[in-house]
Amino acid sequence: MNSNREKITNIVMVGVFAAVLAVLSQISFPLPSGIPVTLQTFAVALCGYALGCKRGTLAVLVYIVLGAVGLPVFANFSGGFGSLVGLAGGYIYGFLPMAALCGLGTKMPHRVLAIVLGVAGLAACHLCGTIQFGCGGLRRSDRPQFRAEEERHSHRSVKAFSQSVWNKIETEKAVCKGKSRAGGLLL
C-alpha cells in the first residue's frame, strides 16, 4: 500500500515541477542575440535540488517532451520540435545534465560539493547551448545564408495563395451575378 502511495507521490511531484518549470520559463528578459535570459535555468536547478537526480531529470524530460510535441512551454510561449533544433535548442536539452548534476549534489555530504556539481551542471547546459548556437542551429532558417532563400519561397507561396483566393472570390461573384440575372434567389 505504501509503495503505491510513493509512486503516486513521485508522479505528482514530477508533474508539478515540470509545470513550475513551464511557468518560470515565461519570465524572460530578451537579448539582442535572440536567446532570452529566463528563469528556466533556476527552475531546472530547483528540480534537481528538490527532487534529486532521477526525479529531477525526469521532470525536465517531461517538460522537454511537452514542448517538443507543440505545447508552448518554452521561453516566450514557443514550442514544437523546431525549438529544439533552433538556435536555443542546445540550451533546452542541456537542461538534462544540469538537472542530473544538481540532483547528484543533494547526495553529497558537503554543501561545497553540491554547489560545485550545480556549477558543473550549469556549465554542461551552457556548453550544449553554445555548441548548437555556434553551429547556427540545425534549422536552415536560423542560418543567415538560407534565411533569404526561405523568405523568397515563403513570399512566393503567400502570393500564390492570395492569388488563388482572389480567383475564387471573382468566380463566386460571377456565379452570383449569373443567378441574379436568371431570377435566382441570393442568400
Disulfide bonds with the S-S distance in Angstrom:
none
